[in-house]
Amino acid sequence: MLLAVAAGSFALGQSVQSPEQALAEAQPPDPTVLTVPVELRQLVDSVVFRADVELSASHDVGIPISEEIPIVTEVLVEEGQTVEEGAALLAVNGTRRFVLQGLFPPYRDLAPGLSGPDVAQLQEALVRLGYAVGRPGVFDWATERAVRSMFRDRGVKLVIDEEQGGVMIEREWFIFVPELPSQVATSGLRIGVDLRNAALPLLTLSNGDLRAVAVVDTGLISDLTPGRVVEIASGSTSFKAEVVALIPASVAEATSSTIVMEFLDEPPADWRGLNVRVTAVFERSPGPVLAVPVSAIYADASTQSYVRRVGPDGRQERIDVEVGATASGYIQIEAVGGSLKAGDMVEVGNKG
C-alpha cells in the first residue's frame, strides 16, 4: 500500500508545471533567420515573350471571274513557291490565268483600237517580259502581236475574233499584283473549288522578307522602342532582329500592343510560320558582380543601404553597401567601409 501511494505521488509530481514553465512554453519560438549567399553573377535585365514569324509586304490576290459557274480545274502554284511575272497561277474552267505586275485589276476586255491606262499597264508588263509593243496606251497591231506571242510561248493559242479584226483579250485572263517576283504566302486553291463560294483570300503573295510579329502586354514592352535590337530564337538557333514598329491596340483602353521586328540576318525560309522566343536585353552588367536578392537590402533613416551578414555562429553584422544594377530580382552591391565576398551569408525576408 505504501508503494502504491509513493508511485502515485511521483506521477503527480511529474505532471505538475510551475507557472514560470507554462509561460515559457507558451511563448513562440525564436524567429528563424533566413539567409542566402552573396553571389558572383552577371546581371541581365531582360524581357522574354513569344512572336510569330511571317512574310512581310503581303497582298491578297483577287481572281476575276466572268463564268456562270467558275470551277478551279488546275492549280499551278503552292505555298512557299516563288512566282515570276508571266507565270500561270491557276486555270478556271480549263482557261489559265496569268499573273502580271500592275497597280489595278483589269476592268474590261481589250480589243484592237482601244486605249487607256489598262492598255498601258498591259504594255509595260509585255515589255518587261521581252515583247515589243506599239504606241503607248493604244492596243494596236504591235501590242496584239506581243500578246499573241506571250500566250504562244506559254502553250496557249489565241483565236482571232473576225468581228473585232484581231484578238480579243478577256479581262479575266490576267491577274495584276503590285510587285513581282513574289512568294506564295498562303494558298487555298484546290481543284474543284467553286470561286463563287470560296473563302477569301484564296491566294496571298508576299515579296517581302521574313519578320516577327508579337502581341504583348503594353506594360511589359514599354521600353521596346523602334531601333532596339532583340534576339529571336527557335531551339538552339537564334538571329538578331530590330524593332521597326510598335503599334498600340486600336481600342483606347486596351493594354496590348503589336511589335513588328525585322531580322538583321535572314533566317531560313522554313522559319515562316514558327512561334519563336524573343529576348530583349535592357541592361547588362559589364561582367560578374557581387549580387544579392533585392529582399536582402535594408535602408536606415538616412537612406543608407546595408545588408546583414550572418556568421557561422548566427551573429549578425551590418555591412553598408552601394547598390547598382538590378535584374531578375537581384541587385548589384559593393561594400562600403567593410568587406563582402561571394559565399557570405546575408539575411533576407525579415524586415523587422
C-alpha positions as a Markdown table, in Angstrom:
| # | Residue | x | y | z |
|---|---|---|---|---|
| 1 | Met | 0.0 | 0.0 | 0.0 |
| 2 | Leu | 2.8 | 2.4 | 0.8 |
| 3 | Leu | 4.4 | 1.5 | -2.6 |
| 4 | Ala | 1.3 | 2.4 | -4.4 |
| 5 | Val | 0.9 | 5.8 | -2.8 |
| 6 | Ala | 4.6 | 6.6 | -3.4 |
| 7 | Ala | 4.2 | 5.7 | -7.1 |
| 8 | Gly | 1.1 | 7.9 | -7.4 |
| 9 | Ser | 2.8 | 10.8 | -5.8 |
| 10 | Phe | 5.7 | 10.5 | -8.2 |
| 11 | Ala | 3.5 | 10.6 | -11.3 |
| 12 | Leu | 1.6 | 13.6 | -10.0 |
| 13 | Gly | 4.8 | 15.4 | -9.4 |
| 14 | Gln | 5.9 | 14.8 | -13.0 |
| 15 | Ser | 2.7 | 16.2 | -14.4 |
| 16 | Val | 2.6 | 19.4 | -12.5 |
| 17 | Gln | 4.3 | 22.6 | -14.0 |
| 18 | Ser | 5.2 | 25.8 | -12.4 |
| 19 | Pro | 3.6 | 29.0 | -13.7 |
| 20 | Glu | 7.0 | 30.1 | -15.0 |
| 21 | Gln | 7.4 | 26.9 | -17.0 |
| 22 | Ala | 3.9 | 27.1 | -18.5 |
| 23 | Leu | 4.6 | 30.7 | -19.6 |
| 24 | Ala | 7.9 | 29.9 | -21.2 |
| 25 | Glu | 6.4 | 27.0 | -23.2 |
| 26 | Ala | 3.5 | 29.2 | -24.4 |
| 27 | Gln | 5.9 | 31.7 | -26.0 |
| 28 | Pro | 6.5 | 31.5 | -29.8 |
| 29 | Pro | 9.9 | 30.1 | -30.8 |
| 30 | Asp | 12.7 | 32.4 | -31.7 |
| 31 | Pro | 12.3 | 33.6 | -35.3 |
| 32 | Thr | 14.3 | 31.7 | -37.9 |
| 33 | Val | 16.8 | 33.8 | -39.7 |
| 34 | Leu | 16.6 | 33.2 | -43.5 |
| 35 | Thr | 19.8 | 33.6 | -45.3 |
| 36 | Val | 21.1 | 33.5 | -48.8 |
| 37 | Pro | 24.7 | 33.6 | -50.1 |
| 38 | Val | 26.2 | 36.6 | -51.8 |
| 39 | Glu | 26.7 | 35.6 | -55.4 |
| 40 | Leu | 29.1 | 36.5 | -58.2 |
| 41 | Arg | 27.0 | 36.7 | -61.3 |
| 42 | Gln | 26.4 | 38.8 | -64.4 |
| 43 | Leu | 23.1 | 40.8 | -64.1 |
| 44 | Val | 21.0 | 40.9 | -67.2 |
| 45 | Asp | 17.8 | 42.9 | -67.2 |
| 46 | Ser | 15.6 | 41.4 | -70.0 |
| 47 | Val | 12.1 | 40.6 | -71.0 |
| 48 | Val | 11.1 | 37.4 | -72.9 |
| 49 | Phe | 8.0 | 37.0 | -75.0 |
| 50 | Arg | 6.7 | 34.9 | -78.0 |
| 51 | Ala | 6.3 | 36.0 | -81.6 |
| 52 | Asp | 5.1 | 34.5 | -84.9 |
| 53 | Val | 7.4 | 34.6 | -88.0 |
| 54 | Glu | 5.6 | 35.7 | -91.2 |
| 55 | Leu | 6.3 | 37.2 | -94.6 |
| 56 | Ser | 6.1 | 41.0 | -94.8 |
| 57 | Ala | 4.5 | 43.1 | -97.5 |
| 58 | Ser | 1.8 | 40.5 | -98.3 |
| 59 | His | -1.2 | 41.2 | -100.5 |
| 60 | Asp | -4.3 | 39.2 | -101.3 |
| 61 | Val | -4.8 | 38.2 | -104.9 |
| 62 | Gly | -8.2 | 38.8 | -106.4 |
| 63 | Ile | -9.2 | 36.3 | -109.1 |
| 64 | Pro | -11.6 | 37.9 | -111.6 |
| 65 | Ile | -14.4 | 35.6 | -112.8 |
| 66 | Ser | -17.0 | 36.0 | -115.6 |
| 67 | Glu | -18.1 | 32.4 | -115.9 |
| 68 | Glu | -21.5 | 31.5 | -114.6 |
| 69 | Ile | -20.1 | 28.5 | -112.7 |
| 70 | Pro | -16.3 | 29.2 | -112.2 |
| 71 | Ile | -14.6 | 26.0 | -111.1 |
| 72 | Val | -10.9 | 25.7 | -110.4 |
| 73 | Thr | -9.6 | 23.0 | -112.8 |
| 74 | Glu | -5.9 | 23.4 | -112.4 |
| 75 | Val | -3.6 | 24.7 | -109.6 |
| 76 | Leu | -0.1 | 25.7 | -110.7 |
| 77 | Val | 1.4 | 27.2 | -107.5 |
| 78 | Glu | 1.9 | 26.1 | -103.9 |
| 79 | Glu | 2.8 | 27.8 | -100.6 |
| 80 | Gly | 6.5 | 28.8 | -100.5 |
| 81 | Gln | 6.9 | 28.9 | -104.3 |
| 82 | Thr | 8.3 | 32.0 | -106.0 |
| 83 | Val | 6.1 | 33.4 | -108.7 |
| 84 | Glu | 7.6 | 35.2 | -111.6 |
| 85 | Glu | 5.9 | 37.7 | -113.9 |
| 86 | Gly | 4.0 | 35.9 | -116.7 |
| 87 | Ala | 3.5 | 32.7 | -114.8 |
| 88 | Ala | 0.2 | 30.9 | -114.7 |
| 89 | Leu | -1.4 | 30.6 | -111.3 |
| 90 | Leu | -4.4 | 28.5 | -112.0 |
| 91 | Ala | -7.0 | 27.5 | -114.5 |
| 92 | Val | -10.7 | 28.2 | -114.3 |
| 93 | Asn | -13.0 | 26.0 | -116.4 |
| 94 | Gly | -9.9 | 25.0 | -118.3 |
| 95 | Thr | -8.6 | 28.5 | -119.1 |
| 96 | Arg | -5.3 | 29.5 | -117.4 |
| 97 | Arg | -4.9 | 32.8 | -115.6 |
| 98 | Phe | -1.5 | 34.6 | -115.8 |
| 99 | Val | 0.0 | 37.0 | -113.3 |
| 100 | Leu | 1.4 | 40.3 | -114.3 |
| 101 | Gln | 2.7 | 43.3 | -112.3 |
| 102 | Gly | 0.3 | 46.3 | -112.1 |
| 103 | Leu | -1.4 | 48.6 | -109.7 |
| 104 | Phe | -5.0 | 47.9 | -110.6 |
| 105 | Pro | -7.0 | 45.0 | -111.8 |
| 106 | Pro | -8.3 | 44.8 | -115.4 |
| 107 | Tyr | -11.8 | 46.3 | -115.7 |
| 108 | Arg | -12.7 | 45.5 | -119.3 |
| 109 | Asp | -11.9 | 43.2 | -122.2 |
| 110 | Leu | -9.4 | 44.6 | -124.7 |
| 111 | Ala | -9.8 | 44.7 | -128.4 |
| 112 | Pro | -7.8 | 46.3 | -131.3 |
| 113 | Gly | -8.2 | 50.1 | -131.3 |
| 114 | Leu | -8.9 | 50.6 | -127.6 |
| 115 | Ser | -6.7 | 52.9 | -125.5 |
| 116 | Gly | -6.4 | 53.8 | -121.9 |
| 117 | Pro | -4.4 | 53.2 | -118.7 |
| 118 | Asp | -5.3 | 49.5 | -118.6 |
| 119 | Val | -3.7 | 49.1 | -122.1 |
| 120 | Ala | -0.6 | 51.0 | -120.9 |
| 121 | Gln | -0.3 | 48.7 | -117.9 |
| 122 | Leu | -0.5 | 45.6 | -120.1 |
| 123 | Gln | 2.1 | 47.0 | -122.5 |
| 124 | Glu | 4.5 | 47.7 | -119.6 |
| 125 | Ala | 4.2 | 44.1 | -118.5 |
| 126 | Leu | 4.8 | 42.8 | -122.0 |
| 127 | Val | 7.9 | 44.9 | -122.4 |
| 128 | Arg | 9.3 | 43.6 | -119.1 |
| 129 | Leu | 8.7 | 40.1 | -120.5 |
| 130 | Gly | 10.7 | 40.9 | -123.6 |
| 131 | Tyr | 8.0 | 41.7 | -126.2 |
| 132 | Ala | 7.9 | 44.8 | -128.3 |
| 133 | Val | 4.7 | 46.9 | -128.3 |
| 134 | Gly | 3.4 | 49.8 | -130.3 |
| 135 | Arg | 2.1 | 53.2 | -129.3 |
| 136 | Pro | 1.9 | 53.7 | -125.5 |
| 137 | Gly | -1.6 | 53.3 | -124.2 |
| 138 | Val | -3.0 | 52.0 | -127.5 |
| 139 | Phe | -4.0 | 48.4 | -128.3 |
| 140 | Asp | -2.5 | 48.5 | -131.8 |
| 141 | Trp | -1.3 | 45.7 | -134.1 |
| 142 | Ala | 2.1 | 45.6 | -132.4 |
| 143 | Thr | 0.6 | 45.2 | -129.0 |
| 144 | Glu | -1.7 | 42.5 | -130.3 |
| 145 | Arg | 1.2 | 40.6 | -131.8 |
| 146 | Ala | 3.1 | 40.9 | -128.4 |
| 147 | Val | 0.1 | 39.4 | -126.6 |
| 148 | Arg | -0.3 | 36.5 | -129.1 |
| 149 | Ser | 3.5 | 35.8 | -128.7 |
| 150 | Met | 3.3 | 35.8 | -125.0 |
| 151 | Phe | 0.4 | 33.3 | -124.9 |
| 152 | Arg | 2.0 | 31.1 | -127.6 |
| 153 | Asp | 5.3 | 30.9 | -125.6 |
| 154 | Arg | 3.1 | 29.6 | -122.8 |
| 155 | Gly | 1.4 | 26.9 | -124.8 |
| 156 | Val | -1.8 | 28.9 | -125.5 |
| 157 | Lys | -3.0 | 29.8 | -129.0 |
| 158 | Leu | -5.3 | 32.7 | -129.1 |
| 159 | Val | -8.2 | 32.8 | -131.6 |
| 160 | Ile | -8.7 | 35.8 | -133.8 |
| 161 | Asp | -12.1 | 37.5 | -133.5 |
| 162 | Glu | -13.1 | 38.2 | -137.0 |
| 163 | Glu | -15.7 | 40.8 | -135.9 |
| 164 | Gln | -13.1 | 42.7 | -133.9 |
| 165 | Gly | -10.5 | 42.3 | -136.6 |
| 166 | Gly | -8.0 | 40.8 | -134.2 |
| 167 | Val | -7.5 | 39.1 | -130.9 |
| 168 | Met | -10.0 | 39.9 | -128.1 |
| 169 | Ile | -8.2 | 39.9 | -124.6 |
| 170 | Glu | -10.7 | 38.9 | -121.9 |
| 171 | Arg | -10.1 | 40.7 | -118.7 |
| 172 | Glu | -10.1 | 37.5 | -116.5 |
| 173 | Trp | -7.1 | 36.1 | -118.4 |
| 174 | Phe | -4.7 | 38.4 | -116.4 |
| 175 | Ile | -4.2 | 38.8 | -112.7 |
| 176 | Phe | -2.4 | 42.0 | -111.7 |
| 177 | Val | -0.4 | 42.3 | -108.4 |
| 178 | Pro | 1.6 | 45.2 | -107.1 |
| 179 | Glu | 5.1 | 43.6 | -107.3 |
| 180 | Leu | 6.8 | 40.6 | -108.8 |
| 181 | Pro | 8.5 | 38.3 | -108.3 |
| 182 | Ser | 6.6 | 37.3 | -105.1 |
| 183 | Gln | 6.4 | 34.3 | -102.9 |
| 184 | Val | 3.2 | 32.4 | -102.2 |
| 185 | Ala | 2.5 | 33.1 | -98.6 |
| 186 | Thr | -0.8 | 31.2 | -98.3 |
| 187 | Ser | -2.9 | 29.4 | -100.8 |
| 188 | Gly | -6.4 | 28.0 | -100.6 |
| 189 | Leu | -6.5 | 27.0 | -104.2 |
| 190 | Arg | -7.8 | 23.5 | -104.7 |
| 191 | Ile | -9.1 | 21.7 | -107.8 |
| 192 | Gly | -12.8 | 21.6 | -107.8 |
| 193 | Val | -13.3 | 24.8 | -105.8 |
| 194 | Asp | -16.2 | 27.0 | -106.9 |
| 195 | Leu | -14.9 | 30.5 | -106.9 |
| 196 | Arg | -18.3 | 31.9 | -106.1 |
| 197 | Asn | -18.4 | 30.2 | -102.7 |
| 198 | Ala | -14.7 | 30.1 | -101.8 |
| 199 | Ala | -13.4 | 31.5 | -98.6 |
| 200 | Leu | -11.3 | 34.6 | -99.3 |
| 201 | Pro | -8.5 | 35.3 | -99.7 |
| 202 | Leu | -7.7 | 32.2 | -101.9 |
| 203 | Leu | -4.2 | 33.3 | -102.5 |
| 204 | Thr | -1.8 | 35.6 | -100.7 |
| 205 | Leu | 1.5 | 36.7 | -102.2 |
| 206 | Ser | 4.4 | 38.4 | -100.5 |
| 207 | Asn | 7.5 | 40.0 | -101.9 |
| 208 | Gly | 8.9 | 40.9 | -98.5 |
| 209 | Asp | 11.4 | 39.2 | -96.1 |
| 210 | Leu | 10.6 | 37.3 | -93.0 |
| 211 | Arg | 9.6 | 39.3 | -90.0 |
| 212 | Ala | 8.5 | 38.5 | -86.4 |
| 213 | Val | 5.2 | 39.9 | -85.0 |
| 214 | Ala | 4.1 | 39.7 | -81.4 |
| 215 | Val | 1.1 | 41.0 | -79.4 |
| 216 | Val | 2.1 | 41.5 | -75.8 |
| 217 | Asp | 1.1 | 43.5 | -72.7 |
| 218 | Thr | 2.0 | 47.2 | -73.2 |
| 219 | Gly | 3.4 | 47.5 | -69.8 |
| 220 | Leu | 5.8 | 44.6 | -70.4 |
| 221 | Ile | 7.4 | 46.1 | -73.5 |
| 222 | Ser | 7.2 | 49.9 | -72.8 |
| 223 | Asp | 10.9 | 50.2 | -73.5 |
| 224 | Leu | 10.8 | 48.3 | -76.8 |
| 225 | Thr | 11.0 | 51.4 | -79.0 |
| 226 | Pro | 11.9 | 51.2 | -82.7 |
| 227 | Gly | 15.6 | 50.6 | -83.2 |
| 228 | Arg | 16.1 | 48.3 | -80.3 |
| 229 | Val | 17.9 | 45.1 | -81.2 |
| 230 | Val | 16.4 | 41.8 | -79.8 |
| 231 | Glu | 17.4 | 38.2 | -80.1 |
| 232 | Ile | 14.9 | 35.8 | -81.7 |
| 233 | Ala | 15.4 | 32.0 | -81.1 |
| 234 | Ser | 13.9 | 28.7 | -82.2 |
| 235 | Gly | 15.5 | 25.9 | -80.3 |
| 236 | Ser | 19.3 | 26.4 | -80.2 |
| 237 | Thr | 19.3 | 28.7 | -83.3 |
| 238 | Ser | 19.0 | 32.4 | -82.9 |
| 239 | Phe | 19.1 | 35.6 | -85.0 |
| 240 | Lys | 19.3 | 39.3 | -84.3 |
| 241 | Ala | 16.4 | 41.5 | -85.2 |
| 242 | Glu | 15.4 | 45.1 | -84.9 |
| 243 | Val | 12.1 | 46.5 | -83.6 |
| 244 | Val | 10.7 | 48.6 | -86.5 |
| 245 | Ala | 7.2 | 49.3 | -85.3 |
| 246 | Leu | 5.2 | 49.4 | -82.0 |
| 247 | Ile | 1.5 | 49.6 | -82.8 |
| 248 | Pro | -0.9 | 50.2 | -79.9 |
| 249 | Ala | -4.2 | 48.5 | -79.9 |
| 250 | Ser | -7.0 | 50.4 | -81.7 |
| 251 | Val | -9.2 | 50.4 | -78.6 |
| 252 | Ala | -8.2 | 53.2 | -76.2 |
| 253 | Glu | -8.5 | 51.1 | -73.0 |
| 254 | Ala | -6.7 | 48.1 | -74.4 |
| 255 | Thr | -3.5 | 47.0 | -72.7 |
| 256 | Ser | -1.9 | 45.1 | -75.6 |
| 257 | Ser | 0.4 | 46.3 | -78.4 |
| 258 | Thr | 1.8 | 44.8 | -81.6 |
| 259 | Ile | 5.5 | 44.7 | -82.0 |
| 260 | Val | 7.0 | 44.3 | -85.5 |
| 261 | Met | 10.6 | 43.1 | -85.8 |
| 262 | Glu | 12.7 | 42.7 | -88.9 |
| 263 | Phe | 15.6 | 40.2 | -89.0 |
| 264 | Leu | 19.1 | 41.7 | -89.4 |
| 265 | Asp | 20.3 | 38.4 | -90.9 |
| 266 | Glu | 17.7 | 36.5 | -92.9 |
| 267 | Pro | 16.7 | 33.2 | -91.2 |
| 268 | Pro | 15.9 | 30.1 | -93.3 |
| 269 | Ala | 12.7 | 30.1 | -95.3 |
| 270 | Asp | 11.3 | 27.2 | -93.1 |
| 271 | Trp | 11.1 | 29.6 | -90.2 |
| 272 | Arg | 7.9 | 31.0 | -91.8 |
| 273 | Gly | 5.0 | 30.1 | -89.5 |
| 274 | Leu | 7.1 | 29.3 | -86.5 |
| 275 | Asn | 6.3 | 30.6 | -83.0 |
| 276 | Val | 9.7 | 31.9 | -81.6 |
| 277 | Arg | 11.2 | 33.2 | -78.4 |
| 278 | Val | 12.1 | 36.9 | -78.3 |
| 279 | Thr | 14.6 | 38.2 | -75.7 |
| 280 | Ala | 15.1 | 41.9 | -75.3 |
| 281 | Val | 18.0 | 43.0 | -73.0 |
| 282 | Phe | 17.6 | 46.4 | -71.5 |
| 283 | Glu | 20.7 | 46.4 | -69.2 |
| 284 | Arg | 23.6 | 44.1 | -68.7 |
| 285 | Ser | 26.5 | 44.4 | -66.1 |
| 286 | Pro | 29.9 | 44.5 | -67.8 |
| 287 | Gly | 30.8 | 41.2 | -66.1 |
| 288 | Pro | 30.2 | 39.2 | -63.0 |
| 289 | Val | 29.4 | 41.4 | -60.0 |
| 290 | Leu | 28.5 | 40.7 | -56.3 |
| 291 | Ala | 24.8 | 40.5 | -56.1 |
| 292 | Val | 22.1 | 39.5 | -53.6 |
| 293 | Pro | 18.3 | 39.3 | -53.8 |
| 294 | Val | 16.6 | 42.6 | -53.6 |
| 295 | Ser | 14.9 | 41.4 | -50.4 |
| 296 | Ala | 18.3 | 41.3 | -48.7 |
| 297 | Ile | 18.8 | 45.1 | -48.9 |
| 298 | Tyr | 17.9 | 47.3 | -45.9 |
| 299 | Ala | 17.9 | 51.0 | -45.6 |
| 300 | Asp | 18.2 | 53.2 | -42.4 |
| 301 | Ala | 16.7 | 56.6 | -41.7 |
| 302 | Ser | 19.4 | 58.3 | -43.7 |
| 303 | Thr | 18.6 | 56.0 | -46.7 |
| 304 | Gln | 21.9 | 54.3 | -46.4 |
| 305 | Ser | 21.6 | 50.8 | -47.9 |
| 306 | Tyr | 23.1 | 47.8 | -46.0 |
| 307 | Val | 23.0 | 44.1 | -45.6 |
| 308 | Arg | 23.0 | 41.9 | -42.5 |
| 309 | Arg | 25.8 | 39.4 | -42.8 |
| 310 | Val | 25.2 | 36.3 | -40.7 |
| 311 | Gly | 28.2 | 34.4 | -39.4 |
| 312 | Pro | 28.6 | 30.7 | -38.8 |
| 313 | Asp | 27.7 | 31.2 | -35.2 |
| 314 | Gly | 24.5 | 33.1 | -36.1 |
| 315 | Arg | 25.8 | 36.5 | -35.1 |
| 316 | Gln | 24.8 | 39.3 | -37.4 |
| 317 | Glu | 26.9 | 42.2 | -38.7 |
| 318 | Arg | 25.7 | 45.3 | -40.6 |
| 319 | Ile | 27.7 | 46.0 | -43.8 |
| 320 | Asp | 26.9 | 49.2 | -45.6 |
| 321 | Val | 26.7 | 48.8 | -49.4 |
| 322 | Glu | 26.3 | 50.8 | -52.5 |
| 323 | Val | 23.7 | 49.3 | -54.9 |
| 324 | Gly | 23.9 | 49.2 | -58.7 |
| 325 | Ala | 22.1 | 47.4 | -61.5 |
| 326 | Thr | 19.1 | 45.2 | -60.8 |
| 327 | Ala | 17.8 | 42.3 | -62.9 |
| 328 | Ser | 15.6 | 39.2 | -62.3 |
| 329 | Gly | 15.1 | 40.0 | -58.6 |
| 330 | Tyr | 18.9 | 40.5 | -57.9 |
| 331 | Ile | 20.8 | 43.7 | -57.2 |
| 332 | Gln | 24.4 | 44.6 | -57.5 |
| 333 | Ile | 26.2 | 45.5 | -54.3 |
| 334 | Glu | 29.6 | 46.9 | -53.2 |
| 335 | Ala | 30.7 | 47.1 | -49.6 |
| 336 | Val | 31.4 | 50.5 | -48.1 |
| 337 | Gly | 33.8 | 50.6 | -45.1 |
| 338 | Gly | 33.7 | 46.8 | -44.8 |
| 339 | Ser | 34.2 | 43.7 | -46.9 |
| 340 | Leu | 31.9 | 41.2 | -48.6 |
| 341 | Lys | 32.7 | 38.3 | -50.8 |
| 342 | Ala | 30.9 | 35.6 | -52.7 |
| 343 | Gly | 29.6 | 32.9 | -50.4 |
| 344 | Asp | 29.0 | 35.3 | -47.4 |
| 345 | Met | 25.5 | 34.6 | -46.0 |
| 346 | Val | 23.2 | 37.6 | -45.6 |
| 347 | Glu | 19.7 | 37.8 | -44.1 |
| 348 | Val | 16.6 | 38.0 | -46.3 |
| 349 | Gly | 12.9 | 38.3 | -45.6 |
| 350 | Asn | 12.9 | 39.8 | -42.1 |
| 351 | Lys | 12.4 | 43.5 | -42.3 |
| 352 | Gly | 11.7 | 43.9 | -38.6 |
